[in-house]
Amino acid sequence: MLGVRLRQLQYLRETGVVVPSAVGRGRGHTSRYTYLDLLRAHLALGDLKDVSQAAQRVILADVEAAPPKALRTWRLGDHTTITVDLAQVHRELQRRLP
C-alpha cells in the first residue's frame, strides 16, 4: 500500500529503528502500525535511508514533536544536516492510505 515491503518493515522493527505501536506475540503474530509509525517507516526508507541507524532513531523520535506542516532540520554530530519537509511526507502518506 505504501510501497514498503514486509521485509523492510521487519528489518526496521528488528533493528529498533521503527517499532510498531502494538506487537502481537508468538509465531505469525500481527503487528499494528499507527499513522506515526508509518510516517517514521516512510522517512527511514526514504529521506533517511543513507543516515546511520543511530541518527535515524534520534530523528524519528523527534518527528512526533514536530508540527506536521513543518520544514524540519536536524544537525548530526558528524557535521551532516538533514532537512525534511514533513508537510510533503504527510501529503504522500495521505495520498497512499485508503
N, C-alpha and C positions, 0 to 999 in steps of 0.2 A: 504494500500500500504506500509506503513512504520511500520505496526504492532501497530499503535496507534489508539485507539478507538475514535470515535467522542466525546463521553462524556469526555474523558481525555483532548482533546483539548479545549473543552468547559470549563472545570474546570480551566485549565491553563489561559484561557482568562479571566474568571470571577474573578480569584484571582490576575490578573495582572502580573503573572509570565512570560507568553508569550502572547503577543498581536499581532494578525495578522497585517500585513502592511496595508491592505485595509479591512475595515469592512463595510459591507452593512448596510442599515438601515431598520427597520421595521421587521415584522414577516416573517420568512422564508428567511431571508437575507443570502447572500453569503459572506463568509469571504475568503480572498485570502492570502495565506501564501507564503512568499518568501522562497528561499533556506535557508537563515539565520534564518527565523522564524522556519522552520522545524528542523534546527540544534539545536536551542535553546530548542524546544519541546523534541527532542530526548535526549538531555542532561538532561533536567528537569525530564524526566520519567525514565531515566536510571542511569547514573553516579551520579546524584544529588538527587535521589528520597528520600534519608534519611537525606537531609540537609533542614534546615528551609527555608520557603518561602523568608524571608528577605535575607538570604545568597544566595539563588538561584538567586534573582533579581540582586544582586551585581555581581555575577559570570557571569550570562548571559549577562549583559550589557557590560562586559569586553570582551566577546567572540569575538565580531565584530572586536576589535582592535588586537586580537591575530592572528599571521600568521596561515594559515590552516595546515601547516606541523610542528606544534609545540607541544611539551610536555609542558603543561601549569600547573602551580601550584598556588593555592590560599591559603593563610593563613587567617583563620577566627578568629574573636576575642576570641572565646572560646577555643583556642589552637588546633583547628581542621585544618588539612591540606588536601586539595582536589587536586589531580593531575589527569588531563585528557589528554589523548593522542588525540589531535584534528585531527591528521592525520588518526587515526583509525576510529574516528567518521565520518570524511568526506568519507572515503572508504566505510563504512557501508551505509551511505546515498546514495552514488553514485551507490552502488550495488542494492539498493532497488528502486530507482527512475527510471522511464521509460526512 
